[in-house]
């Protein structure tokens, strides 16, 4: 199986501590015959919304790797006992090593320094995209299906337009997207909120 792992550490962690986190992931994956396809340091970010303890910033690390349940359990165990970790999330994103390599090759995120961008960058300008979304909304046809795009928590351009100023997700009857796309967008937004990328109460994004 192919998984993505996102970690948010305290901003005061040292470079050596972050390197140790990356080495830990590589070690655990390798010990279980897996492979790390991508390691990416996003740096310090301001959360879209402060945590329940009032923390407003964190240092993001991101990985794509192949593995099994044992890998994920061990990574979860080690992160749980690490006091420098604020947030963590593991998501299945593929099945085969070939898929893992392809996902890593195409990886983009506006939060990444090394792979900065969006899946929508190859499309028209932002203003044209907004017009396109409104056009599909009026037609009550699904913008995601027409453009072969899946909402991705790491890429707010794919879903942020569905969140209103009060943090509510616009229903399908307003956005014009299909039930399937709405479920996928809802999942992406929940993951983004879990990782501090999107606010729960506004449409603010991490910076």
N, C-alpha and C positions, 0 to 999 in steps of 0.2 A: 504494500500500500504506500501511497505517497501522501505526505502530510506537510502542512505549514505550521511553524511554531513562531509565535510572536511573544516577546518578553519585554516588559517595561521594568527597568531597574531604577533605583533612586539616582537622582542626578549627581549626588556626591560620590557615587562609585568611581573608583580609579580606573585608569586604562588597563591596569593589570587585572583588576577584578572582572572587567568586561571580557578581557581576553580569556580569563579562566572560565567564564560562562560559555564562551564559544568553544573552548577546548573540551568542556564537559559534554556538550551536545555531540561534538564530533566523536568523542570517546564512546559514549553510550550507543550511538548509532552504529559505529564500527564494530563494537563488541557483539552486536546482534546481526551481523552480516548485512547491515544497511549501508546507505551511501548519502552523504550530504551533497546536494546539488547546488545549493546557494546559501551563502552567509552574507548578511547585509546589516550594516550599522547605520541606523537612521539618525543617530545623534539625539540631542535633547529637544523635547517638544513641550509646548504649553498645552495641557489638556483642554479639550473643549469645555469641560466642566470639572471643577475641583472634586476630589474624592471625598468620601464621607469623613475622612480625617483631616480634610483641608489641604491635601497635597495638590499642587497645581502644575507640577512639571515632572517629567520622567525621561529616562534614556531608553530608546527603543532598539531592540535587536530582532532580526527576522531571519528565519531559516526555512529551507525546503529540503526534505529528506525522505528516503525510503525507510520503512521499518514495519514493526508489528506492535501488538498490544504491549509486549514486554518493554519495548523501547519507550513508548509513551508513559507507561507506569513509572519507569525508573526516572525519566526526565521530570515528570510531575513530582515524584518523591523528593528529588534533589532540589527542585525549585521551591517546594513548599517549606523546606527547612532553611532556605537561604533568606536571611533577614533583609537583604538588599533588594528583593523582588517585590514590586508593587502590583503588577498584573501579569497574567500569562494566559495563553490560549493555544490549543492544538486543534487543527481542523483538517479533516481528510479532503484532499484535493485531486486525487487520482488513484490509479490502480497499478500501473506498470512502471518500470524504470524508464522506458522510452517516454512515457507521459511526463514523468518527473523532469527529465532532461529538457523536454519541450516547454514545460511550464516555466522552468528556470530561465530558459533562453528568452522567452517572451515577457518575463516579469518587468512590470513598471509600477511605480507608485509615486504620487506627488510628495510623499513623506520621505522617500529614499533620496540620498545624496548621489549615490553611484548610478542608480537606475531611475532617475527622476523622470516622471511623465505620467501619462494616462493612456488607457486603451483607446480613448476617444481622440487622442492627438492626431491620428491619421485621418480623422474626419474633417469636416469643415470647421470654421471658426466658432468660438463660443456663442456669438450672436446668432449664427446660422443654426447651431444646435438647439438653441432656445426656441427659435421659430419652428424648427422641425418637431420638437416635443409638443408645442402648442397645436401644431397642425394635426398631429396624430390624436391629441386629446379631443379636438373638435370632431374628428372622424370616428372617435371611439374605437380606434384600432391600436394594437400594441406596438409601442415604439421599440421595446426590447426585441420582440420577435422580428420586426422588420429590419433591424440593424444587426441581428445576430449577436446581441450583447447580453452578458449575464452580470447582474449587480455584484460588485466585489467590495467588501468592507474596506480594503486598502486603497480604493479608488473612488473617492466621494463624487467625482463627476458622473459616476454611473447611477447614483441614487439620491444625492443631496437635494436635487430639484423636487423630490417627492415629499420633503419635510417642510412643513410650514413654520412660521416664526414662533409658534408656541411648542414646537417639538413634536407635533402630531404628524403622522404619515397620512398623506392625502389618499382617500379611498379610490378604488379603481374607477368608479363612476365619474370621478373628477379628472384623474390622470389619463384615463382611457387605456391603461395597461391591463393585460390578462390576469386571471386569478393566479396562474402559475408564476408569472413575473412578479406579481404583488407579494406572493409568499417568499420568493427568492430575495426580493428587495427588503422585506421585513426582516428576514434572517440576517442579511448583510448589515442592516442598520443596527440590529441588536448586537451583533459582533463588534461593530464599530464603537458602539456605546460602551460595551464591556471593556474595550481597550482605550477608552478615553479620546477616541477620534471624533465622536459626535456627541453633542450635548443631549441630555434627556429632556430638557425643558425649553430649549430654543433650537434654532437651526445652525448654531455656531459649530465651527470645525476646529480641530487641533491646528496649531501653528508651530 
